[in-house]
Amino acid sequence: MSELSDKKCIPCEGNIPPFDKSEIHKYLKKVDGWDVKNDDGKSYFLTKEFKFSNFIESQNFVNKVGEIAEKEGHHPDISFGWGYCKIKIFTHAIQGLAESDFILAAKIDKL
């Protein structure tokens, strides 16, 4: 996991194919507790829910994730409320997963 978190996200302009299932499973072993889901049977994304004791802890976590996202230039979808935060990561330009998605997940796990 630390190997991925030490890498930098690389901006994607849509000039690469998204990971296939075998690549997804290879990288999924390198992050902690993330699930792979799909929207329509072919567009995959990472998702994870984090639990907290109250709203302010959730908000503070979201702010830290936002700082990482800005630094890496890779922005997840985030929803949060009292005691939880849900994060969804995928590469918008390819409508699927690439290495940078797993790098971002690994960096979030270090918080």
C-alpha positions in Angstrom: 0.0 0.0 0.0 2.8 2.4 0.8 4.3 1.9 -2.6 1.2 3.4 -4.3 0.9 6.2 -1.8 4.4 7.4 -2.6 3.5 7.9 -6.3 2.0 11.0 -7.9 -1.3 11.0 -9.8 -0.8 11.5 -13.5 -3.4 13.6 -15.3 -5.3 11.6 -17.9 -6.5 13.3 -21.1 -8.4 10.2 -22.2 -5.6 8.8 -24.3 -5.4 5.4 -22.4 -7.8 2.6 -22.1 -9.4 2.0 -18.6 -8.1 -1.0 -16.6 -9.7 -4.3 -17.4 -10.8 -6.6 -14.6 -7.5 -8.3 -14.2 -5.7 -5.0 -13.8 -8.3 -3.8 -11.4 -8.0 -6.9 -9.2 -4.2 -6.6 -9.2 -4.3 -3.0 -7.9 -7.2 -3.6 -5.6 -4.9 -5.8 -3.5 -2.7 -2.8 -2.9 -5.4 -0.6 -1.2 -7.2 -1.2 2.0 -11.0 -1.9 2.1 -11.9 -0.3 -1.2 -14.7 -1.9 -3.3 -15.0 -1.9 -7.0 -18.4 -1.2 -8.4 -19.8 -0.4 -11.9 -22.5 2.0 -13.1 -23.6 0.2 -16.2 -21.7 -3.1 -16.3 -18.6 -1.6 -17.9 -17.6 1.6 -16.2 -15.8 0.7 -13.0 -15.1 2.9 -10.0 -13.6 2.6 -6.5 -15.8 3.3 -3.4 -15.3 3.3 0.3 -17.3 4.6 3.3 -15.5 6.0 6.3 -17.1 6.2 9.8 -16.7 8.9 12.3 -18.0 9.9 15.8 -19.7 13.1 14.7 -20.2 15.7 11.9 -17.1 17.7 12.5 -14.8 14.7 12.3 -16.5 13.8 8.9 -16.0 17.4 7.8 -12.4 17.5 8.8 -11.7 14.3 6.9 -13.4 15.7 3.8 -11.2 18.8 4.0 -8.1 16.7 4.2 -9.2 14.6 1.3 -9.8 17.8 -0.6 -6.3 19.0 0.1 -4.9 15.7 -1.3 -7.1 15.9 -4.3 -6.0 19.4 -5.1 -2.3 18.5 -4.6 -2.6 15.5 -6.9 -4.9 17.1 -9.4 -7.3 14.2 -9.2 -10.7 14.8 -7.7 -13.0 12.1 -6.2 -16.8 12.4 -5.7 -17.4 12.9 -2.0 -20.6 12.8 0.0 -20.7 13.2 3.8 -22.8 13.9 6.8 -23.0 13.2 10.5 -20.6 10.4 11.2 -19.8 9.2 7.6 -18.0 10.1 4.4 -18.4 8.2 1.1 -15.8 8.5 -1.5 -16.1 7.4 -5.2 -13.0 7.5 -7.4 -12.6 7.0 -11.1 -10.9 8.7 -14.0 -13.5 10.9 -15.7 -11.6 11.2 -19.0 -11.7 7.4 -19.6 -14.9 6.6 -17.6 -13.1 3.9 -15.7 -10.1 3.1 -13.5 -6.4 3.8 -14.0 -3.4 3.7 -11.7 -4.0 7.2 -10.5 -7.3 6.2 -9.0 -5.5 3.6 -6.8 -2.8 6.1 -5.9 -5.4 8.5 -4.7 -7.1 5.7 -2.7 -3.8 4.8 -1.1 -3.1 8.4 -0.1 -6.6 8.8 1.4 -6.1 5.6 3.4 -3.0 7.2 5.0 -5.1 10.0 6.6 
